[in-house]
Amino acid sequence: MASISILRSLENLISASVDIIEERVQIPDLDSAYHESVVPDNGLSDPAVADAISCIVAATAQLVATIRPAHLTLISTAMMIHVPSALRTATDLHVAEVLRDAGPQGLHVRKIAALCRTSSGKLARILRLLASEHIFREVSPDVFANNRISSLLDTKKSVDRFAQSKWDGGVGIAAFVSYTGGHTLKFTSYLAETMRDPSFAYSEDHIKAPFNYTLKTDLPFWQWLDLPENEVERRKFGLAMTCAPKTSFEWGLLPKNSVVVDVGGGVGMATLPVARAFPDLRIIIQDRPKFVEDARKLWKEELPIAVSSGHVAFQVHDFFEPQPIQAADVYLMRWIMHDWNDPLCISILKRLRDAAGPGTKLLIVDALMSHACRDPFAYDIAGAAKPLPPKPLLANFGHARVGEYLFDLQMLVTVNGQERTIRQFSDILQVAGWEIEEVKSAAATQAHLIATPAVV
Ligand SMILES: C[S@@+](CC[C@H](N)C(=O)[O-])C[C@H]1O[C@@H](n2cnc3c(N)ncnc32)[C@H](O)[C@@H]1O
C-alpha cells in the first residue's frame, strides 16, 4: 500500500473509532482532574469502547511513524529517556500534591518550587517537558496545573506528612512511577553492555540481569530489596503493584469460605480488591518475610475488618519449598512466572501441583506475548487467540499493546526474567503437571491463565 493510502486508512480508522466512542460515552476533558468512575479511566468494561480506544492509540502512533521524518523519530525516541526521569522527579518532589489545592488556574512555578524546596528555573523546564507530553498543563507562562493524567500522581496526602513517609499506605501509581523512573531506568541503561558481555548475554541465571551488572552485585534482586538501605525502594516496589487493573477471575462463583492462596502475593495488591468485593473468601498471602511484614501493616490500614475477622492471613513462605496450604480452591500467582527462568518456574509449579486437590484451580496472571506480525499457530486453548486488529494496524495492535513488551524488558533488566507466549506457558505447565483449561483477557496486559491438575 502506498503511504498516502495507509495514511487515509489510518485516518478513517481513527474517525470510525471516535464515532463509536461518541455514540456510547462522554469523554472528560484532559484538563479536568482524574476520576476513576469516568471513561476512559474506567470505561474499558465496554468492549466496543475498549477496542475503539486501542485502534486510536495504535493508529495515531502508526500515523506518526509513517509521516514524521525518520531521523526525527530516532532522535526523539532516543531522548525519550528524559521523560520517565522528569516524571519521577515531579513525583518525588510531590508536585501533583502541591498543585491539588491550586485547582485549574494552577500555581506559578516559583511557588511550586518553594513548596517543593527546589530550583524554580529547573523545575519549570521539567514540568514543561511533561506538559508537552500531556502530563501537567502550562496554563500561562510558568504557571502549571494538574490535568487528568498528572492528578493521578496525587497520593492525596498532605505534603507535611511526607517528612514521615510518602510511601506508606495506598499511594497508587506514584510508587510505580517513582520506582520505574529511578532504578529501572538505571538498569536498562546497561542493557547494551550486558548484551555484549557473553557471561550475561547467554545466561538464564537470575543473578545475571542488567540490575546485577549496574549495581555490581551477585545478590538476587529480592535479597537486595531486603537490605536495610533499600527499605524505601521495597515499600515503593510493593505499592507499585497497585498499578495493575483488577483481576477478572470470577471470584463470585467460588463458594463461601473458599481458600485463595496468593502465592508470592507481595503486599497483597492483587487480592485486596478481591477481599473488598468478596468478604466471605479466605485469603492467605504468602511472601518473603519483609513483604509479609509490609502486607500486614498495609491491610490493617486498608481493610482492617478482613484482618480482625481472620478472612485474610499472612504467611512467610518460600515458593520453592513445599506448599503448606494443601488443596486450596485457588492458587493465584500474579506477576510471579515472569520473574523466573523455565526450570525455576517448573519448580514453583510442581510445589503447587503436589499440594493441589482435584478441584484446585491455578490462576496465573501475566502478560501473554505475541509476535508483531501475523502468527499461523493454531490455538487449541479456549480464549488464547488474540483478536486481530483491522488493517493496516500491526497484528499485535502496535503501540496500543506496547505495555506487554515494556514489561518484558522490565523483567529482563531486573531479574533476567521474561513474559511468555501461550506456547511457552503451555510447555512449562505441562512439565509441572498442570493443564491450561482456559485463557481470559488474552489481549490485556494481564492475561489470566486458568489451569487444573493434569490427570495422569
Ligand atoms: C512482581 S512481585 C508480585 C507481587 C504480587 N503477586 C502482586 O501481583 O502484587 C513478585 C513477588 O514475589 C516475591 N518472591 C520472590 N521470591 C520469592 C520466594 N522465593 N518465595 C515467595 N515469594 C517470593 C517477591 O517478594 C515479590 O513480592
The ligand as an ORCA input file, in Angstrom:
! r2SCAN-3c Opt
* xyz 0 1
  C       6.445     -8.898     40.961
  S       6.078     -9.150     42.621
  C       4.384     -9.618     42.533
  C       3.659     -9.428     43.831
  C       2.165     -9.788     43.805
  N       1.926    -11.104     43.272
  C       1.335     -8.755     43.057
  O       0.894     -9.036     41.941
  O       1.127     -7.647     43.597
  C       6.899    -10.683     42.941
  C       6.831    -11.149     44.381
  O       7.479    -12.427     44.506
  C       8.054    -12.467     45.800
  N       9.071    -13.526     45.883
  C      10.295    -13.552     45.311
  N      10.925    -14.706     45.618
  C      10.082    -15.414     46.406
  C      10.160    -16.698     47.033
  N      11.245    -17.483     46.886
  N       9.101    -17.128     47.750
  C       7.993    -16.346     47.885
  N       7.858    -15.114     47.307
  C       8.894    -14.666     46.579
  C       8.619    -11.083     45.957
  O       8.934    -10.798     47.294
  C       7.505    -10.227     45.368
  O       6.598     -9.820     46.341
*
